[in-house]
Amino acid sequence: MTCKPLFIKLHWMLSSQFDFDPRSFLRSLRGVPRFLRDWRHFRPGYSGALTLKPCLHDWYEEGGVTRSEYFWQDLLVARWIFERNPQKHVDVGSRVDGFVAHVASYREIEVFDVRPTSTRVSGVTFKQADLMQPVESVGEEYCDSLSCLHAIEHFGLGRYGDPIDPLGYQRGLASLARLLMVGGRLYLSTPIGQERVEFNANRVFDPRTIIRFAERNGLRLQELTSIDAAGTISPIVVTEQSLLQLARARYCLGLFVFTRDKK
């Protein structure tokens, strides 16, 4: 393993699991002299109550940073759903404070998640469901539009309280296909690249794996878009060569659009 991937993994572990971001910490240290200088300049001209609440690293951030692939996938799919205006849209496991919020701003949406949800949001109906099992409470062909963004890669790894199941993503894809009406659309995103499990965070799929199991469940690929970690969006002309190239990469986000052709 090279130094860069090791640093990335270490940074992710410290920031997401232990709430310590080394880069923010170093930027904050850099900001201490400026904070003290600004405070000394401000204090003589102000006579009211004053407490100190330093925000030390904001000087070194861009305004409105949107590099995350999560941001772009949420925005793209929300726009696509707006344009198609389906009869009933259901989401499985996507970000409530991102994609779900976008869609809820202009239409009703149902959200299925393996975890309980106490949040109440106007226009959003939350249902607890394990998509590694058939969703008996709603049955088959429940909706004509379905999304599952950055979620299928977690199925069966136990990260969110779901049962451990090495085939969880296969069962999840089968359940998604059953929920979708014939002719309906599934918007599915997941990490793609050199196929592996990064236990218990997520899987990274060879894009051909996703396409193969989707086809087994009556889903036909309509579009594929890749989004890298810097937010570069690239529509893919799907060929054996382009899929092989994606499979050889270390990581990017694959955004698949499928239609259901048959039961």
Order of alpha helices (4+ residues) and beta strands (2+ residues): alpha-alpha-alpha-beta-alpha-beta-beta-beta-alpha-beta-beta-beta-alpha-beta-beta-alpha-beta
